[in-house]
Amino acid sequence: MMDLPSEIKPSVYTVENRDDLDLPPAPPEFEEGNASLIEETIDVNIGTEDEPRILKLGSSLTPEEVEIHTRILKEHQKAFAFSYKEMTGVAPHIVVHNLVTKSDAKPIKQKSRPMKPKVALMVKEEVIKLLQVGFIKPVDYSQWVSNIVPVLKKNGKIHICIEFRDINKACPKDDFPLPSIDIIVDATAGFELLSLMDGFSGYNQIRISEQDQAKTTFITPWGTYCYAVMPFGLKNAGATYQRAMTYIFHDLIHKIVESYVDDLLAKAKKRCDHPEVLRIILSRLIEYGVTLNPEKCVFGVTGGKLLGYIISSRGIDVDPTKIWAVLEMVPPSDESGIRSFLRKLGAIRRFIPDLSFAIHPINNLLKKDYSIDWTEDCNEAFDTKSVKGQIITDWLADNPLDGGNLVDLDFPDECVYYIEARPPISECPWYTNIINYIMDHTYPEGATLQQRRWLRIIVAKYVIIEQVLYRKVFNGILLRCVDTEESKKILHESHSGMCGGHFTGHATARKIHRMGYFWPTLEHDVEFVRKCHKCQEFSHEIHMPAQALQPIATPWPFSTWGLNLIGNFLPHLQTAIIL
């Protein structure tokens, strides 16, 4: 085992000569200075001139508010760790991480992987740092051994990740629940001032139980070591950290603080209350030994990025940097690509109105009766502004650029041209290809062999009688095929017209079939009844409990008379009104 040196010399491998290391980039959580900001900040020094300790405050704070916030931060300096030596860690009597393995799990020792000499020297430097701060310790004859995965940070240094794949498989899942991101984001929007905080070195603030430390053993060219603190990558590390945060802030969560693993957020409905909120939270952190990363904290801002969303006093927006994967996608060509696109949209569906209607042509491709044929309708749904661009547009509209030239409304010497895009005069109905094949046995232009085979199969369900196309159903009844325009009239008439009773979507669809009409998207189109104003206004009344009839009491016979008035009748009935 190597000896600890008295001091660590800086690495000779800088940003300029790191290209030949051939290492993957480090995840964002391993980078320094990753505060989630959407507004300008100012730096305040809570230390001395000789030893400055810089923190960030929101630029929207008044001078008086800056002074108050700075004073509170100075009073609670112990809540911040500007180096690993200042990180106290959570006391073991509050929480420790246990690596409970399954009874039938067999220990696995991974073999050491070779690495380049330059990388090995950088690993040695990082191991020495971890030894000096007490995060790891030497270990011999461990039953569990994992390999290291060095990743390259933006500053040219490396971070050692451990491949805990085998030990994670042997550990049962900790069922302690993580908070719902949607609930946290919704509970944070609308507050005037916020403070975004991040734990220093994250999971490393919680210790691992003595009997389980050897299970975290990892192998390097310089020896084998195990973690004394909880590292990143363990299966139940997030649940353990969240358990600690819930224990510490159980009486403040959803009131003045929100916690998601190592992300903390202090919030105040009124600006004047925010300093006291900070005082309570920082005091609680000091009491339990939790320290914050000053480079990832910002205090007294009107908004910020939280868990993939932009939160502020006016509400919730999606983070534009999180949706580039959607904006840069090319049209998918197979089922897996379609499902990948729909999954990405699902993460931001709350920001897109009527998303299911907009991407209906794409959803149809995943149905059993549809072949994966990327049509023009799918392209239109894929490229539509409401699906891929509405979020960026809304965000830019709410954050206008400064310094733009104002438009002269008088237009003294300018001409304004207006181009009106008119829809085509006529469009072919959905059954055009079916009629053409039945009448002339012709296929659509450019149809593939698979599409031709599919057309031959479905035409068996149709028949033409007196130049009218009908769909044959299982009981022998013929349903007349209607185009898009006629189907809209039938829908509204069946639901809210003279023969409609404001039935549910499925009941309306069955009624249309009984009336003798058919079009392929009927089951989807009847969903429009959910937007019916009268249905929403009076739907609660149909669920009222039944009440007994109340007879009209009369003191003596013929004291009360009832009159039924019916009319007006058509003139040819020779009766206008009936009493």
RAUR-V555761 format. One record per residue. N is the residue number from 1. SS is DSSP state (helix for helix, strand for strand, loop for the rest). NEAR is the number of other C-alpha atoms within 12 Angstrom. Layout:
BEGIN
{{N,SS,NEAR} {N,SS,NEAR}}
END
This chain:
BEGIN
{{1,loop,17} {2,loop,18} {3,loop,15} {4,loop,20} {5,loop,14} {6,loop,10} {7,loop,11} {8,loop,18} {9,loop,15} {10,loop,16} {11,loop,22} {12,loop,17} {13,loop,25} {14,loop,20} {15,helix,17} {16,helix,13} {17,helix,15} {18,loop,25} {19,helix,18} {20,helix,17} {21,helix,28} {22,loop,17} {23,loop,26} {24,strand,20} {25,strand,25} {26,loop,22} {27,loop,19} {28,helix,17} {29,helix,25} {30,helix,27} {31,loop,24} {32,loop,24} {33,loop,23} {34,loop,23} {35,loop,32} {36,loop,37} {37,loop,34} {38,loop,27} {39,loop,25} {40,loop,21} {41,strand,26} {42,strand,23} {43,strand,23} {44,strand,29} {45,strand,24} {46,loop,29} {47,loop,22} {48,loop,11} {49,loop,10} {50,loop,8} {51,loop,10} {52,loop,15} {53,loop,25} {54,strand,29} {55,strand,37} {56,strand,36} {57,strand,40} {58,strand,32} {59,loop,24} {60,loop,24} {61,loop,29} {62,loop,17} {63,helix,15} {64,helix,14} {65,helix,25} {66,helix,31} {67,helix,19} {68,helix,26} {69,helix,39} {70,helix,32} {71,helix,21} {72,helix,29} {73,helix,38} {74,helix,25} {75,helix,21} {76,loop,26} {77,helix,30} {78,helix,32} {79,helix,37} {80,strand,39} {81,loop,33} {82,loop,29} {83,loop,19} {84,helix,24} {85,helix,21} {86,helix,23} {87,loop,35} {88,loop,33} {89,loop,42} {90,loop,36} {91,loop,24} {92,loop,22} {93,loop,15} {94,loop,23} {95,loop,31} {96,loop,31} {97,strand,40} {98,loop,32} {99,loop,35} {100,loop,25} {101,strand,23} {102,loop,15} {103,loop,10} {104,loop,11} {105,loop,17} {106,loop,16} {107,loop,25} {108,loop,23} {109,strand,24} {110,loop,24} {111,loop,17} {112,loop,19} {113,loop,17} {114,loop,16} {115,loop,20} {116,loop,16} {117,helix,15} {118,helix,26} {119,helix,33} {120,helix,28} {121,helix,25} {122,helix,35} {123,helix,33} {124,helix,36} {125,helix,31} {126,helix,30} {127,helix,40} {128,helix,32} {129,helix,28} {130,helix,29} {131,helix,28} {132,helix,21} {133,loop,25} {134,loop,26} {135,loop,33} {136,strand,31} {137,strand,30} {138,strand,31} {139,loop,25} {140,loop,19} {141,loop,17} {142,loop,24} {143,loop,24} {144,loop,35} {145,strand,34} {146,strand,35} {147,strand,32} {148,strand,38} {149,strand,30} {150,strand,35} {151,strand,29} {152,strand,31} {153,loop,25} {154,loop,25} {155,loop,21} {156,loop,27} {157,loop,35} {158,strand,38} {159,strand,35} {160,strand,37} {161,strand,33} {162,strand,30} {163,loop,30} {164,loop,32} {165,helix,25} {166,helix,28} {167,helix,36} {168,helix,29} {169,helix,22} {170,helix,24} {171,strand,26} {172,loop,19} {173,loop,22} {174,loop,23} {175,loop,14} {176,loop,18} {177,loop,18} {178,loop,25} {179,loop,24} {180,loop,16} {181,helix,21} {182,helix,23} {183,helix,18} {184,helix,30} {185,helix,34} {186,helix,25} {187,helix,30} {188,helix,42} {189,loop,33} {190,loop,22} {191,loop,34} {192,loop,28} {193,strand,42} {194,strand,45} {195,strand,46} {196,strand,46} {197,strand,47} {198,strand,38} {199,strand,41} {200,loop,40} {201,loop,38} {202,helix,38} {203,helix,42} {204,helix,37} {205,helix,45} {206,loop,43} {207,strand,35} {208,strand,37} {209,loop,24} {210,helix,20} {211,helix,18} {212,helix,26} {213,helix,33} {214,helix,32} {215,helix,41} {216,helix,49} {217,loop,38} {218,strand,44} {219,strand,39} {220,strand,38} {221,loop,27} {222,loop,24} {223,strand,27} {224,strand,35} {225,strand,37} {226,strand,40} {227,strand,42} {228,loop,35} {229,strand,42} {230,loop,41} {231,loop,38} {232,loop,30} {233,loop,24} {234,loop,37} {235,loop,30} {236,loop,35} {237,helix,37} {238,helix,32} {239,helix,29} {240,helix,39} {241,helix,43} {242,helix,33} {243,helix,29} {244,helix,36} {245,helix,40} {246,helix,28} {247,helix,20} {248,helix,31} {249,helix,30} {250,loop,19} {251,loop,16} {252,loop,23} {253,strand,25} {254,loop,26} {255,loop,22} {256,loop,33} {257,strand,39} {258,strand,42} {259,strand,42} {260,strand,36} {261,loop,30} {262,loop,39} {263,strand,36} {264,strand,45} {265,strand,49} {266,strand,46} {267,strand,47} {268,strand,35} {269,loop,25} {270,loop,19} {271,helix,29} {272,helix,23} {273,helix,23} {274,helix,33} {275,helix,34} {276,helix,26} {277,helix,31} {278,helix,40} {279,helix,30} {280,helix,28} {281,helix,41} {282,helix,36} {283,helix,25} {284,helix,26} {285,helix,36} {286,helix,27} {287,helix,21} {288,helix,28} {289,loop,31} {290,loop,41} {291,loop,43} {292,strand,42} {293,loop,40} {294,helix,37} {295,helix,30} {296,helix,38} {297,loop,42} {298,strand,43} {299,strand,51} {300,strand,49} {301,strand,42} {302,loop,39} {303,strand,41} {304,strand,43} {305,strand,37} {306,strand,39} {307,loop,32} {308,loop,22} {309,strand,34} {310,strand,32} {311,strand,38} {312,strand,34} {313,loop,26} {314,loop,18} {315,strand,22} {316,strand,33} {317,strand,38} {318,strand,35} {319,loop,28} {320,helix,26} {321,helix,20} {322,helix,23} {323,loop,29} {324,helix,19} {325,helix,19} {326,helix,31} {327,helix,25} {328,loop,17} {329,loop,20} {330,loop,18} {331,loop,27} {332,loop,24} {333,loop,21} {334,loop,18} {335,helix,23} {336,helix,15} {337,helix,21} {338,helix,30} {339,helix,21} {340,helix,21} {341,helix,31} {342,helix,34} {343,helix,17} {344,helix,22} {345,helix,32} {346,helix,19} {347,loop,24} {348,loop,32} {349,helix,25} {350,helix,19} {351,helix,29} {352,loop,27} {353,loop,17} {354,loop,17} {355,helix,27} {356,helix,24} {357,helix,23} {358,helix,27} {359,loop,32} {360,helix,24} {361,helix,29} {362,helix,38} {363,helix,30} {364,helix,29} {365,loop,27} {366,loop,22} {367,loop,16} {368,loop,10} {369,loop,15} {370,loop,21} {371,loop,25} {372,loop,26} {373,loop,29} {374,loop,26} {375,loop,22} {376,helix,14} {377,helix,19} {378,helix,24} {379,helix,22} {380,helix,20} {381,helix,28} {382,helix,33} {383,helix,23} {384,loop,21} {385,helix,21} {386,helix,27} {387,helix,36} {388,helix,35} {389,helix,26} {390,helix,26} {391,helix,34} {392,helix,26} {393,helix,20} {394,helix,21} {395,helix,22} {396,helix,17} {397,helix,11} {398,helix,14} {399,loop,13} {400,loop,11} {401,loop,11} {402,loop,8} {403,loop,6} {404,loop,7} {405,loop,7} {406,loop,10} {407,loop,9} {408,loop,11} {409,loop,10} {410,loop,10} {411,loop,10} {412,loop,9} {413,loop,8} {414,loop,10} {415,loop,10} {416,loop,11} {417,loop,6} {418,loop,6} {419,loop,6} {420,loop,6} {421,loop,6} {422,loop,7} {423,loop,7} {424,loop,7} {425,loop,6} {426,loop,10} {427,loop,12} {428,loop,16} {429,loop,20} {430,loop,20} {431,loop,30} {432,helix,23} {433,helix,27} {434,helix,33} {435,helix,32} {436,helix,23} {437,helix,25} {438,helix,27} {439,helix,19} {440,helix,12} {441,loop,15} {442,loop,18} {443,loop,25} {444,loop,22} {445,loop,11} {446,loop,11} {447,loop,16} {448,loop,15} {449,helix,15} {450,helix,16} {451,helix,22} {452,helix,22} {453,helix,17} {454,helix,23} {455,helix,30} {456,helix,23} {457,helix,16} {458,helix,23} {459,helix,27} {460,helix,19} {461,helix,23} {462,strand,32} {463,strand,27} {464,strand,24} {465,strand,17} {466,loop,8} {467,loop,13} {468,strand,21} {469,strand,31} {470,strand,29} {471,strand,31} {472,strand,25} {473,loop,19} {474,loop,10} {475,loop,9} {476,loop,13} {477,loop,19} {478,strand,24} {479,strand,28} {480,strand,30} {481,strand,37} {482,loop,30} {483,loop,25} {484,helix,22} {485,helix,17} {486,helix,17} {487,helix,29} {488,helix,22} {489,helix,18} {490,helix,32} {491,helix,44} {492,helix,29} {493,helix,22} {494,helix,31} {495,helix,34} {496,helix,23} {497,loop,15} {498,loop,12} {499,loop,17} {500,loop,22} {501,loop,20} {502,loop,33} {503,loop,31} {504,loop,26} {505,helix,29} {506,helix,23} {507,helix,22} {508,helix,34} {509,helix,34} {510,helix,21} {511,helix,27} {512,helix,34} {513,helix,29} {514,helix,18} {515,helix,21} {516,loop,23} {517,strand,33} {518,strand,36} {519,loop,33} {520,loop,26} {521,loop,23} {522,helix,28} {523,helix,23} {524,helix,22} {525,helix,29} {526,helix,32} {527,helix,24} {528,helix,27} {529,helix,30} {530,helix,22} {531,helix,18} {532,loop,21} {533,helix,13} {534,helix,17} {535,helix,21} {536,helix,16} {537,helix,13} {538,helix,13} {539,helix,17} {540,helix,11} {541,helix,12} {542,helix,13} {543,helix,9} {544,loop,9} {545,loop,8} {546,loop,8} {547,loop,7} {548,loop,6} {549,loop,6} {550,loop,6} {551,loop,6} {552,loop,11} {553,loop,10} {554,loop,10} {555,loop,8} {556,loop,9} {557,loop,8} {558,loop,9} {559,loop,10} {560,loop,11} {561,loop,10} {562,loop,9} {563,loop,8} {564,loop,9} {565,loop,11} {566,strand,11} {567,strand,14} {568,loop,14} {569,loop,13} {570,loop,10} {571,helix,10} {572,helix,8} {573,helix,11} {574,loop,11} {575,loop,13} {576,loop,14} {577,strand,14} {578,strand,13} {579,loop,11}}
END
